[in-house]
Amino acid sequence: MRTAAAEATATAYVEDVSPGSGTLPPRARYTSSDAKSLSLNGSWRFRLSDTADAEDDSFAEPGHDTDGWAELTVPGHWVLQGHGSPIYTNHRYPFPVDPPRVPTENPTGDHLRVFDLPGDWPVPDDDGCGAVLRFDGVESCARVWLNGTCLGEFKGSRLPHEFAVGPLLRPAGNVLAVRVHQWSAGSYLEDQDQWWLPGIFRDVTLLHQPRGCARDFFVHASYDHRDGTGTLRVDSDVAGRVTVPALGIDVPTGEPVTVPVTPWSAEEPHLYDGLLATEGERVPLRVGFRTVKLSDGLITVNGTPVLFKGVNRHEWHPERGRALDLETMREDVLLMKRHNVNAVRTSHYPPHPDFLDLCDEYGLWVIDECDLETHGFTEQGWRDNPVDDDRWTPALLDRAARTVERDKNHPSVVLWSLGNEAGTGRGLTAMAEWIHGRDPSRLVHYEGDHTCRDTDVHSRMYADHAEVERIGRGLDGGTRKCRELPFLLCEYAHAMGNGPGGLADYQRLFEAHARLQGGFVWEWIDHGIAHPELGFAYGGDFGEELHDGNFVCDGLLFPDRRPSPGLTEFKKVIEPVAITGTDGSVRVTNKYDFADLSALRLTWAYQVDGETVASGTLPLPALAPRESAGLDLPAPPPDAPAGEALWTVRAVLASDTPWAPEGHVVAWGQIPVSETRPPYLTPTARPTPHGDGVLVLGPGTFDARTGALTAIGGVAVVAPRLDVWRATTDNDDGAAWQPERRFGPLWRRLGLHRVRHRLDAVEHTDHALTVRTRVAPAASDLGLRTVYRWTSDGQRLRLTVSVAPEGDWTVPLPRLGIRIGLSSADRVEWFGGGPGEAYPDTGAAAELGRWQSTVDDLQTPYVRPQENGARAGVRWAELGGLRIEGDPVFSLTARRWTTEQLDAATHRTDLSPGDTVWLHLDHALHGIGSQSCGPGPLPPYHLRAEPAGFSLVFSPLPTTPTGPTTPTGPPALTG
Ligand code: GAL
């Protein structure tokens, strides 16, 4: 019988600060043309224990009885396959901080796979060479046995680990046993803001290594923009020859060769197919020539400063977690390219290696980040931070080396990042020094040290616009080194829930100041987990004792990869072609850094009231980067109807590209020709009592006592009344640590979600019905004097609302408009901004036009329900039997639930359609900002509580069904 002490020794590696033992040195990732490989992905046998030492290691012996074990798919996380459950924390460690110790309760998964070698697998004796077993990613610590022999153990979850296994292999019945511990010393280095998901979540592969195989090599492919030549040198562990047929290159490894080339850039990702041939194998190369440099304080590629229009990408799939397949990765890349994204920070670990192949091929700049974050130490003033403790330095250097060695041959990788939010310390310096020495051809990034001691770029996250502008103008403080470096916002525009707002304002700054080389939106995709009852689950949904809720859903894509309005907005804001103009001409500016505009063509449409009257194409000169040209538009068609006219001009792909088909819209602009035409209505009808307490004014039926509108023509309504509340967004609520004023909590404290409507007077004069009210929350002297004035020309009904704040309002209003209920509505048509939602600081992508939708499709499915779906700049809308015109415009929102229900919901599945469709016809809305982790909306987007007035005109549509059905809802206009 083994003693507890013996067991503890047997699992000592789990809490050992070392990176592991028994693994091979890190090396480049490549696929050989010749050497065989065997994927060990698939169904494995699996057994879960509560502690690291609950079971002895006899399971690793061939012949072990696995009856009663479960089946598990590898790659995969066991907690997403019915064994245990995921945990989400942002930065807090979900275990006591006592490095390098981890809890005794340490879920441990024993994985077993029996495999035969394919018939043509070379017998070791035949070629005298071996084989390696490669794990591309295992969280967080594994010990591995093959055929009963312990190979070693490793940590570094999102990094490759290889073992030499040649002599151990048998033709058949090989037993591969892997013991995976959820928690290990390595967990202290992996405190990224994401789900904790243990398991073998990337590929497991057996690779044959013939005698004289390449093993490791480093492709150096630089470009000299002054003379258009590229220089290639491939350093290989094992000497051989390098050929690139298209360039006539045929040289020995280690020897540089310079020839004229087409360079690689993210915009024009030119790759040359080459081959490295050693004695034992041929390895296909994809060579991209480019030179990354700091020149005159700027990051340049091939001599040109680059503007990064980037995103932070965690690996995510709503069912499979971080176990991504190639098609999902490709989908990410295609979505990025189609949305004008040109850069990715692989937050906060090296991605699956195939992702970088896609970045090379389709063209994306990559900041490749090491698998390192120790953010939880901030809770204790960074005491005991592993990056400042020499005992951990070997583990840090191991992580740096595994990142750089694996990914060094990717032209897309232009910066290495040491990690994320790990404080400061000697370990980071050691990593930076090692990387600079190993690969001087790229720059080093790290945000966490604001002195920039170890880095080549000054990087910050979530700096507000004013600070970014100061930095752009060189007015920032800090060390001289930082001030001399180019600036990146490695994270900004927190895309949690509705938002991010303020993107266009950041982009204007980036484009105005050379030193600001762009940023990376946080983040690419919501990490919601598909859940049978909740739709998508987030932190806390698995009963975690510590969690950070829906902070894990802060992406530009919903968990199912549907683009959110934030991504549409980002695409518009970063579009590489600016299209502006005045009547008669259009100005086109090339905002690419490298590409001319020859890949695009220009289309135009002349539209009146949103209907296209004429359309065509315009010749687009192949403008070079930063060039601009004015082009004449054709004469407007002489027979065009009267109305609000504009030109819509689009730059579209002239032919198919690998990432989007011909015709794909890259950029667009609208050039107004004439003004909005507000509805004109002469008040001729008189308010007329009809007995039974009913008052009629034109098509409007009112309750004579309360002045509440009950129907418009045959359309019954829940009377409109002032509405200032919205279901607070994640950005309204803000993050708890935000020093600035967070309006969501302030609004709630003030009671804006529970205002009452006091009826003061109902007056009718010759041509108007006037209802006077005061709208105010309990326990406050703040109020909004609100007057509703109704007039009619007999066919239509005009409502004019005047609002006068009373008291000392120190906060803006969430919204200012009316809410009205309809008994039914489905199809919606409008002339205004669309097709998606738009708020004051998220409206760049709203295109003025005629749009159609349904009430259900107007909803934006934020994982945690919140204010959403407003269509901006609406001139008129038709739905539910009504036509509603703005004077001149309004924001339109329609829902099958109330704001109160939306506000109370925690998941989409909490919302069920009621009998009433609620319309919000808003005069104005408060901005969105990104205060869930950044600055709130800029002051111009605040909806100040000021005297305001607005008008809407209602009329029944001819097709209105006869006989009103009464919608259900709160009684109108009574307090
Ligand atoms: C940053 C961090 C990210 C993420 C983000 C908020 O501080 O680097 O990993 O936590 O905030 O979503």
Boltz pocket constraint, residues with backbone or C-beta under 6 A from the ligand:
constraints:
  - pocket:
      binder: B
      contacts: [[A, 90], [A, 192], [A, 193], [A, 348], [A, 420], [A, 421], [A, 461], [A, 491], [A, 494], [A, 522], [A, 551], [A, 554], [A, 933]]
      max_distance: 6.0
